[in-house]
Each structure stands twice: as C-alpha cells, then as structure tokens.
C-alpha cells in the first residue's frame, strides 16, 4: 500500500505542475492592457503600413514597366524608406521610396507622395493622386 501511495503522490505532483504551467501559459497569452500612448502608436503604425501599401500599389499600377520595379516590402523596415504625416484630422501624406526602370532600362530611385483621406466608413481614398518628389 505504501508503494501505491508514492505513485499517487507522484501523479498528483505532476498534475499540479501541469496545472501551474497551463495557468502561466494562459496568463502570458491573455490580452495585455496597453497605455493610451501605446494604443495610439499601434494604431498609427497600422495606418502607416496600410497607407504605405496602398501607395505602393498605386505606384506599381502607374508604371509602364511594373515588372522592373523594386518597391521594398513594407515589413522589411531596413529596406523601406517612408514618410508619414497626418496633416489634419483624417488626412494623411505618405511618401514611398522605390526603384523603377526608365525608358532606357536604367534603374532609377524615386520618391512619390500619396495623399489619403479617411472616409466615414473607415476606408481610405486617394485625394492627391501620385506626386513625384524626387
């Protein structure tokens, strides 16, 4: 009977450890409360990414030779140069740096600015077309 007691104790210890590990794992995965500043920064970053991608798509669509363009991935920050400014409530300026082939097949770097306005539905519309900066 003593041997059975030791096995039971061992099983109870393993079960307790499993419960503790599970509880710790759940607490790490729960939603972390963000400060208002962190929420604002996260929202701004998400808006920048979305508008930068929209601007890159508009640039790609406007090129005569889109297959020769090098528009860096927005998530590879070291390769992606961008500028973002909220001019007034709901109106944003985004500049994207990219490389594209010209008529002589030379790869040329350019900076293009897109201007976006947030609609009541939360979508963004291009209100400034594409403006070549450099």
N, C-alpha and C positions, 0 to 999 in steps of 0.2 A: 504494500500500500504506500510506503514511503516513496518508492520509485515512481509511482503514478502521480504522487503529489509534486515531485520535482518536474515531471513533464508538464503538468498542468500549470505550474508556476512559470516555466519557460515559455509556454504558449501564451500565457497572459502578458508576460513582459513583451514578447514580440508583437502582440496585438496592440498593446499600449504604445509601443514605439511607432507602429504603423499609423495609429490614430493621430499621434503628435505630428508625424511627418506630413500627413494629409492636411491637418489643420494649418500647419505652417505654409504649405504649398498654396492652399486656398487663400490665405491672407496676402501672399505675395501677388496673386493674380487678381485680387479684388481691385475695383476702381480706386485709384489714388486721388485724393482731393487736391485739386490744383488751386493755386492762388489766382486772384483776378489777373495779375500781371502775366502769369504762366498761360492762362486761358487765352488772353489777348495775343500773346506771342505765338501760341499754337495756331490760333485762327488766322493770324497774319501770314504765317508760314504756309498754311494750307492754301490761302488765297493766292499768295505769290506763286506757288507751284502750279496751281490751276491756270492762272493767267499767263504764266510763262509758257506752259504747254500749249495754250490756245494761240499765243503769239507765234510760237514755233510752227504750229500747224498752218497758220495764215501765211507765214513766210514761205514754208515749203510749197504751199498751193500757188504762190505768186511767182515762183521761179520758172524760167524757161527750161532749165536742166535740173529738176529737183533731185534726180538720182545722183548728181555730183555734189550735192550739198552736205556739209558737215555741221549739223546742228546738235551740239552735245546734249546728252541725256540730262534732264533736269535733276535727277537724283545723284549724278556724279558731280558734286559741287565743285571739286577742284578743276574740272574742265568747263564749267558752266559759269560764264560771267553774266550777271544780270543786275538790273537796277529796278527798284520798285518804290513807288511813292503814291500815297493816297492824296490827291490834290485837294479834294473836298469830299464830303460825305458821299461815299458810293462811287466816286470817280477815281480810277487808278491809271497810272502811267507805268508801263513795263518796257524795259529795254532788253533786247536779247542780242548777244554777240554770236556770230556764226561765220562759217566759211562756205563760199559757193563758187562754182566755176563760171567765169565770164565767157563772152563770145570767142575769146582766143584760147579757151580751155585752161586758163590760168586760175589757180585757186586764190580767191581774194577774201579777206576778212571784212565783214561789215557789221555795223550796229544798227538795228532797226527798233523803232519805238512803236508800241501799240497803246492805244488809249481805250479803256474799258469802262462801262457804266453798269452798275449792279441794278437789275430790274426788281420790281416788287416781288416777283416770284423767286428771286434769289439767283437767277441766271445772270450771265454777263454778256453784254453786246458790245461789239467793237464800234466806237463812236469816232475814232480818229483815223481809221484805215491803217496803213503802214507808212511810217515816216522814217526815211533813211537818215541816220545821224552821222555816220562816218563810213 
